[in-house]
Amino acid sequence: MVAVSLKKNGFGGVDHVLASGNDVNVFVFDTEVYSNTGGQASKASNIGQVAQFAAAGKEIKKKSLAEIAMSYGYIYVAQVAMGANPAQTLKAIQEAEAYKGPSLIIGYAPCEMHSIKGGMVNCQKEMKKAVDCGYWNLFRFNPDAEKGKKFTLDSKEPAGGYQEFLMNEARYSRLTREFPDRAEVLFKKNEQAAMDRYAHLLRLKNMYTEE
């Protein structure tokens, strides 16, 4: 299993390796910024998130690396968050290792650039909050699974508290102090994108169940 920095290696390089069909396992730690070079906004940054080069909050939703990989049809893909569901994380790692082909696991990774209330000691709890409110989704796509069971949605329906989750991190709450009107618009857009994403995952689940 290889851990990857997309800023250092580039999405194009990772995509090339995964698309090759070789038996390689890649683990991406998604911090939603370029953490290792100072916290610049990236294609993985979310709507309303404040970062370098996005001082007034990012307007465009983040790129779905998981869905790009899933579109190939022969890549094992999973999204995990250890603090939310350690059993699902371990299961995804075991399945990825067992899969005879390329695999990609994307883990939600809070970092100091998020400025979580209470500090990084709370990062595991923050992962659980992210999953519970629907900000981050847990799922597994296994091309080797039997018909009707290739896609598993491990997240439950969002339980509410989405805006409270955003306000628990200074990368979002900062925008309410500097651009309050803009923050209200972008945060609603952020939440709606998350709810649409979960609805899309439900449709994928149904599609693979009925195939």
N, C-alpha and C positions, 0 to 999 in steps of 0.2 A: 504494500500500500504506500503510495507516494503522496505526501502533502504538497500542495501547490499554492504559490502566490501568483495570482493572475496578472498583477502589475509587473512582476519580474519576468514571467514566462509568456504573458500575453494570451488572450483568449484564442487567437488563431493557432498558436502552437499546441495548446491543450486540445482544441477541436481536432486538429490534424492527428494527434496521437489517438484520441478516442475513435475517430472515423476510420482509422487504419484496420480495425478489427482485431488487433493483437490483444493478447491476454494481459492487460495492464490495469491496475487498480489506482484510481486517483481520488484523493480526499481533498475537497476545497473547504477551507474555513472562511465562511462568508461574514465579514465584519461590516459590509455595506459601505466601506470607504477604502481608500488606499492607506491602510494603517501603517505599513512599514516605511512609508516615505512622508508621513506628516499629516495624514487624514484628509487628503484631497477627495472631492466628490468623484464618483466613478459611475459606470453604467449599472453597477449594483446598488448605488445609493437610491433611497426611496423618496417619494413625493413629500415635500415639506422639510426634508432633512437639511440642516445647516452644516456646511463643511467648507473647506477651502475651495474656491471657485464656485461656491453656491451659497454666498453670504445671505441671500434673501430667500433661501429655501429652494431645493430642486423642484422643478415643475413636472418633469417627465418620470413616469413610473420605471422601476428597475427592470433590467433585462432578465428573462427567465432562462437561466443557464440549464436548468433541469429539463425544461420542455424542448429546448434546442437539441439536447442530447437524446431525449426520448424519441424525437422525430426520425432518428436513424432506424429505430426498430430493433436493433441488435445490441444496444448498450444497456447494461444494468444501471439504473438510476435510482437514487434515494435521497430524500431530504430528511435530516435528523436534527434533534436538539437534545443533547444529553440530559440537561437539567429538567426537561419536560417529560421525557420518556426514555430512561436509560436502557430498558429492555428492547425497545424498538431500535435504538442506536446499535446495540450489540447484534441484533438480528440482521440489520442491514449490512453490517460489516461482515458477518458470517456468510450471508448470501452473496455479497460482492466477491469475497475470496473464493467461494465455491464456483462462481460463474466462469465458464470457460470462454472468455471474451473480455472486451473492455468494460470497465465499471466506473461509475462516478457517484461518489457520495458527497453531498453538500451539507455541511453542518452550520447551524446558526451559531455565531461566535461573537457575543458581546465583547467589546474592548474598551480601553480607557477613553477612546475618542467619543464614546457614547455618553460619557459622564452620567452614569446611573446614580440615582440617589442612594447614598450610603456606600458608594464605591464598588469596586470589583468583587468584594467579598459576597455581594449579592447577585453575581452573574448567573448562577444556576437558577435562582428564583426568577430572575429576569427572563431566562429562556422559557420557563413554564408560563409566565404571564404572556409572553409573545405568542405561544401556541394556544393558550386558553382563549385569548381574545380574537384569534384569527389572523394575527400579524404574520405569523410564520406557520406553514403547514407541514405536516409529516406524511410522507407517502413513500411507496416503493414500487418500482416498475421492473419486473423480472421477465425477460423474454423467454426464459426456460420454463416458467411456470405453466401448469396445465391450462388448457383453454378455459377462458372465463375467470382466471385468477391471476392474470399477468399484472394487473394494477391493483394495489392495496392502498386505500386511503386510511391512514392511521390516526389522523386528527379527527376530533369530534367537532360538531357544529360550534361556531364561535359563541362564547358564553357572555359576550358584552364586555364593557370596560375598555373598549378600544382607545378612546381619547385619553382615559386615565393612564393607560400604558404609555402613550406618546409623551404625556406630561411628566412621566417618571424619569425621562432622559433629557439632559440639557441640549442634546443635538436637535431636539424638537422644541422643547419649552422655551428655548432662547428666542425663537422666532416670534412668540407671543409678546415678548417685551419690545422687540425691535420693529416688527411689522405685524401688529395685532390683526388688522383686517385681512392681510394676506395669509396669515397663519390660519385663520378660521376657514378660509376657502381651501387652502392646500391640505389641511388636516382632514376635512370632509372628503376631499378627492382621494386622499390616501386610504381612508377607511372604505370608501366605496370600491376602490380598486381591489382591496383585500376581500371584500364580500363577493365581488365578481369572480375573483380568482378561486375562492372556495366553491362557488357554484359551478365553475368550469371543471374543477377537480371531481365534483360529484357527477358531472356528465361523463367525464372520462371513466370513472368507476362503473357507471351504468353501461357505457359502451363496451368495455372489456368484459363485463359480466354477461352481456347478451350476445357476445360474438360467437 
